[in-house]
Amino acid sequence: MEIEIKTIASANELDKRNNFLELYKNAPIPDNEKLTNSGLFVKRQDLTKQLFLNDLYTKIVNTHGVIMEFGVRWGQNLVTLNNLRGIHEPYNYSRKIIGFDTFEGFAEVDKKDGDHSIIKKGAFSVTKNYEEYLASVLDYHESECPLSHIKKNTLIKGNAPVVLQKYLDEHPETIIAFAYFDFDVYEPTKKCLEIIKPYLTKGAIIGFDELNDPQFPGETVALREVFGTENIAIQRSKYSGIQSYMVYQ
């Protein structure tokens, strides 16, 4: 099954990656050593994203509250965040990580999202029942960390503004220390920013995957309408390309 992806790679880069994919598929590494050698296949760009998330995570270690990701897709960020929790604060069992996604691609798009061909209803979907597979992957990673008997990872499937509000109604104790937005599009980004605002604590980090991205203008428009970009300092890490963040004050 072919899944549409977003990329700025050149045709030459894509060819090289296809060749590298064949190396990955045909790796002559024994099964009992494949997981411990998975770093062989982590591209520089993907490692950079992990370092960026680590940079942000270190900024919230002393901030109380949960982590939320909006736009999970295949779940690589959630796994990275889970492992960073196990490294930086292994005994902080209150640092729950909650991921929101339709797992069916964009539920809707708005004219404020621009006219790029990739922006359409259903884009960035995943394979059927993928969230069940991802839940098992997260359970494994949590099992490798201290206090694994306390469940700290949660996946929530559905239209994010609706299920987010439901989650917060059911968990009024929630304080948000870190929210990461990777919806790409305007409407769910704006609605979820508005919903989480009363639950943020000063010093909380809000990260963004596509601010100032001409392919996905809706994320920037949503942030401007909720917070006003003239009122906040949008920062970047030395590891980030298009990714950025703000500190809530």
ABEGO torsion letter per residue (X at the ends): XBBBBBBABBAAAAAAAAAAAAAAAABABBAAAAAAAAAAABBAAAAAAAAAAAAAAAAAAABBEBBBBBGAEAGAAAAAAAAAAAAABAABAABBBBBBBAGAEBABBBAAAEABAABBBGBGBBBBGAAAAAAAAAAAAAAABBGAABBABBBBBEBAAAAAAAAAAABAABBBABBBBAAGBAAAAAAAAAAAAAABBBGBBBBBAABGBAABAAAAAAAAAAAEAAABBBBBBAABBABBBBBBX
